[in-house]
Each structure stands twice: as structure tokens, then as C-alpha cells.
Amino acid sequence: MRVFDSQIKRYQDRLLTADSIDLSRPDNKELVRGVPLWFEALWYFFALPLLRSHLITSSRFRCVLLRMFGATIGKGVHVKPGLRVKFPWYLEVGEHAWLGEDLWIDNLAHVSIEDHCCLSQGAYLCTGNHDWSSVNMRLIRKPITCKRGSWVGAKAIIGPGVVVGAGAVICTGAVVTRSVPDMEVHAGNPAQFVRYRQLRAEKTSSAYA
């Protein structure tokens, strides 16, 4: 036991203390902005306020604006007011996806939202993290993918590197740090498996029938 305690003590002696943390020299070498600074400034000071504006109700206008700044936006995409996107040139949205009110896509890395996905109001997709064992908090970037037909609930948080599987459901307020398999429902913090998603065929009626 004394030998074991001695080994722990020697290990602890080699560790740095909180006095070694220095955020005056952040390690952001992994950050790739992807566009010239003037283009990024144009996005932040001109286009982003228009994208987020609740006075503009047109989803089509928002889709056009995102495309103008490098995003790939499929047909039939619905974008609600309040959407916030860090770097639209790192955003790909498939067909007939729904992007809810006040959704925040914090995409320092690529974010892919496939066809028929729903991202509800206030959800947060975070592609950046920091290495807390680094004295200057080294930046880490990892992409996020929401596969076809998945649903990210209101106020949910999706962490870097996560793949939300096809048809998977992330419940309201869940915090997801690991990929979720296809057709699974996950809830809680940290998010845990709840059940499998079961789909049923709905009878559709036409107003013109």
C-alpha cells in the first residue's frame, strides 16, 4: 500500500497546478475560418442580423441568404426566425428539413443536416471543444451529422463529433456527447437510450378530394 501511495504522490508531483493555465495565449491552430476576413465580416455585420430577424418571416429569403454565403440548402427547407449560424460555408442542409426558431448551429466544423430532419427551437449544435488538459485550452473541432429523418428536440445540445442516426429522436433538453444509433430515442443529461422509435403509416386526406 505504501508503494502504491508513493507512486500516486510521484504522479501528482509531475502534474501542473492551476497557476499554469494561461488563456492569454490560446491554442487555436486547428481553427480554419474557410473564407477571407472581409467575407466573414460581411456575414456577421450584414447577413446574420437579417437571418436572425424576427421581423422577416420569409423562409425562402433565409434560404437564399444562406446560399449566398456558401451554405448548401436543399429544396423545401423551412427556416424559422432567430436561426444563428457561425460559418454558413460549413453548413449542408438536405431537402425538406425544418430549422426551428432560435436554433444555434455553432459550426466551426462541417455540419450536415440530411433530408427530412427536424431541428427544434433553441437547440444547440456545437462543433468546437477545448482540451482541458492543455494549459492554453487547445481548440478541437469535430463535425456533426444529423441523418435522414432524425429529430433534435427543443433546447437539446449536440456535441462535437456526434452523428444522430437516421430516424433517431433527441428529446427536449437532452445533452448528447456520443453518437446515437438509427431509430433510437435518447433523453436526459447525459443522453441515454429510452426506446426505439416506431413509425406508423398515417392516412392522408386531400383538401381537394
N, C-alpha and C positions, 0 to 999 in steps of 0.2 A: 504494500500500500504506500509506503514511504517513497519507493522508487517511482510509482505512478504519479504521486503528488509532485515529486521533483520534476518529472517530465512536463507536467502541466505548467509548473512555475516557469521552467525554461522557455516553453512555448509562449506564455503570456508576456515574458520579458522581451521577446522579439517583436511583439505587436506594438504598433504605434498608438499613441493616445489621441484624444480629440483635438489636442493642440496642434496636431499635424495637418488637420483639414484646412485646405486653402482654396477657397472658392474665388479668389482674385485672379486665378489662372485656370479657368475651366477648360477641360479637355473636350473640345467639340470637333476633333479631327474627322469624326465619322459623319458630320453634317454635310450633306451635299444639297445646296439650295436649288440647283437644277436650272435656274434661269438667271439672266443678268439682274443686278440690283435695281435698275430703273424699272424693269418689268414687274419685279416683286413689289416695288413701291407703288406702281400703278394699281396693282391688285389690292393692296392694303388700304390705300387712301381714296380710291375711286370705286372700284368694283365691289369689294367686300361690303362696304356700307349699303350698297344697293341690293346685294344678295340678301343681307340680313333684315332689310327694312320691312316692317310690318305695314307700311303704307302701300307697298307694291304687292298686289295679290296674285299676279300672273305667274303661274308655274312655268309656262313656256318662256317667259322673259328670263327667268333664273337659269333655265337650261341653256339658252343661247349665251348668257353671260359666262357660265362655266365653260362652255365650249370655246369661247373667245380666248380664255386664259388657259387652254391646254387640256381641260378635262375631256374624257371620253364619256359621252352621255347617250344612252340608247333611246329608242323611240318610246313614247308613252310614259316617260318618267314624271312623277309628281313630286314637286319640291315645295314644301311649306315655308312661310316666312320664318326668319330667325336662323336659318341654316348658317353655320360657320365652318369654313374650310381653310385650313392652314395653307396648303400648296395645291391648288386645283390641277396643276400639271402632273401630280402624282395620284389622281383620282380617276377611277374607271367604274362607271355605273351601267349595268345592263338594262334590258328593256323592261318596261312596266314596273320599275322599282318605286317604292314610296320612301321619301326622305322627310321625316316629321319635323314639326315645329321645334326650333331651338336645338336641333341636332348639332353636335360638335364633332367634326372629323378633323382631328389633330394629326394630320398626316405628314410627318417628317419623312416617312417612307411610303411606299405604294399602298393604297387601299383599293381593293376590288370588291364591288358590290354587284353580285350577279343578278340575272333576270328574276323578277317577281319577288324580290326581297322587300321586307318592310323594316325600316329603322324608325322607331317611335320617338316621340317628343322628349327632348332633354337627354337622349342617350349620348355617350361619350366614347369615341374610338380613339385610343391613344397608341401611337406607333413608337413613341420615344420613352426611354427609361435611362436611368443612370446606374453605373456600377458603384454601389455604396462602399465597396472595399477599396476603391480608388480615392486617394487623398484629394483629388480635384474633380471627383464625380464624373468620370468618363461617360460621355454620351453613348447610348446604344440605340440603334434604330432597327426595327423589325416590321415587316409588312403585316397587314390584316386582310383576311379574305372572309367575306360573307357569301356562302354558296347559295345556289338557286333555291328560292322559296323559304329561306330562313327568316326568322323574325327576332329582332332585338327589341325588347320591351322598353318602356319609358324609364328614363333615369338609369338604365343599365350602363355598366362600364366594361369595355372590351380592351384588354391589354395587348401590348406588343407581341407580335408573332402568332396571335390566335387565329385559328381557322374555325369559323362557325359552320358546321356541316350543313349539307343540303337538307332543307326542311326542318332544321333544328330550331328550337324556341329558347330564347334567353328571357327569363321572367323579369318583371318590373324590379328595378333596383339591384339586380344581380351584379356581382363583380367576377368577371371571367378572366382568369390568368392562364388557363390551359385550353387547348383546342377541344371543341365539342363535336362528338360524332354525329353523323347524319340521323335525323328524325328523333333526336333526344331532346327532352325538356330539362333545362337546368335552372336552378333558383338558389338564392342565398349568397352569402359572403363568407368564405369563397364559394363560388357556384358549385353545386352538387347535382348529380343526376336525380331527377324526380320521377319521371316516367317516360315512356315512348309516346311520341306524337302519333295519333291515329286520325287519319283523314277519312271523310265520308263524302260520297257524291251528293251534291245538292241539286234539287230540281230547280231549273232556272225558268223564269217566265219572261215573256216579251211584252212590252207595253203596247206593241203593235199587233199582237196576236188576235 
